[in-house]
């Protein structure tokens, strides 16, 4: 027989225990799930930000560069496509593109086929940086999930997918998910 490890408790356990003590008539179990998803999101985002900061990059810069890179060669999207794929407003995107153009990581050009449309593309330096960053980013995410086995990660990903679908988060294009 193996000796069982004592169960560890997190901050959400403390909160739900307080609610059970104050309002035993309520089922606080949804807080255990939502609270953990919320806390995990904040901690994961902080880890991602710190990881990218080691390269002098903000998360929004990585998002734009990675979106262009994952669009495939020639790594060009029109502003509307980029805005939708990066899930930011066109106003926010304009500011972001301005800053990335200044850094020499993306180019902006008028689409010769549709003069009212703007094309955004990775420069050579932007593509090189995006490739390095995605490797670094995935290594950081690997470290963040080191406490889970491959099977646990797959199970968690499936459960979170079900939550997102129930909340109405449906990918228009399977490649976007």
N, C-alpha and C positions, 0 to 999 in steps of 0.2 A: 504494500500500500504506500502511496506517496502522500506526503503531508501536504495539505492544502494551504496555499498562501492566504493570509488574511486579506479580505477585500479592502482595497484602497478607496478613499472617498475624495471627491473633488468639491469644488465650491458649489456646484449645483445640488449635490447631496445635502449640503448644509441648508440651502434655501428651501428645498422641498421638505426637509424635516421640520423647519420652522413653520411652514404652511400647514403641515399635518398637525402640528401641536396647536396652532392658533385656530385653524379651521378644519377639524377632522371630518367634517361633513362634506368637504370638497375633494374631488379627485385631482391632485396636483401632478399626476403622471405626465400630462402634456408638457408641463414646464420642464420636466426632466429631459425631454427630447429637444424641445425648442431652445431651451436655455443652453444645452450643450452644443447644438448646431450654431447658435449665435456666438457663444464664447469661442468655439473652435474656429469660426470664421474670422473673428478678430485676431486670434493668436496666429492663425495661418497667414493672414494678410500682413501682420507685423513681421513675421519671418520672411515672407517674400520680399517685402520692402527692404528689410535689412540686407538680404541676400543680393538684391539688385544694386543697392547703394554701394556695395563693395566694388561695383563697376562704374559708379558715377551715373547710374541710370535710375530714373523714377519708374514706378510701375506703369504709369500711363504711357511712357515712352516705349517700354517693352511691349505693351499691348498693341500699339500701332505697328511697331517693327515686326512683331510676331504675326500679326494679322496679315500684313503684306507678304511675309515669308511663306506662311502656310497657304496663301492663295496660289502658290506654285509659280514657276517661271512664266512670264517674265517679271513676276512680283509687282504687278500694276493693278490697281483698282480705281474705279471712279470714286469721287468723294462720297456719293450716296451709298455705294457698296461698302466702302470702308467705314462709314458712320454706322451702318447697320451691323456689320460684322464685329466692330469694336464696341458696339452698344453704347455709343455716345451721341449727343446731339450734334447737328451740323455746326452750330456755333462753337461748341467746345472743340470739335475736330479742327476747325479753321485755326484756332489758337495753337493747338497741338502741332499741326502741320507747319505753321509758321516757325515754331521753335525748332522742329526737327530739320527744316530746310536750313535754318541758320547754323545748325550743327553739321550740315553736310551729309545727313543720313537719309533724307528723302528728297525727291524732286517733285515739282508740281508743274504740270503742263496742260494746255488746252487740248482737249480731245479733237484731233483733226476731223473725225467723222461726225462729231456733235459739238459744235463750237461753244455751246452753253454748258458743256460738261467739263469738269476738271479731273485730270488723271493724276494719281499719286503713285510714285514708284520708289522702290529702294534704290539708293545709289550703290556703287560697289562697296563703299565703306559701310553703308547701312546693312547691306546683305551679309557682309563678313561679320559685323558686330552681332547681328540677329542670330546667325548660326552659333557663335560663341555663347551668346546669352541664353539661348534655348537649352544648350547643354548644361550650362551652369544652373539655370532655373530648375531643370528636371533633377539634377543632383541635389539641389536644395529641397525640392519636394520629396525626394526619396528619403532624405534625412528626417523630414517632418513626419513621415509615415513609418519610420523605422520600428515603432512599437506594435505594428500590425503585420501579421503574416500575409503572404500573397492571397491566400484563400479569404482571410478576413477583409482585405482591401477590396477584393472582388464582391464579397457579400455587402460591404458597406456601400460601395459604388452602386450596386443594384438597388439597395434600399433607398439611397438618396435620390436615385433616378425616379423611383416610384413617388417619392415625396414631391419632387419637382414637377412631374407629370400631373399629379393630383392638384398642384397649385397653378397649372395652366402653362407651364414652361415647355412648349413643344417646339422642337427645331424645325424650321422651314426646310432646311437642307441637312440630311444626315451628316454631311461633312462638317457642319457647323457645331455639332454636339460633341 
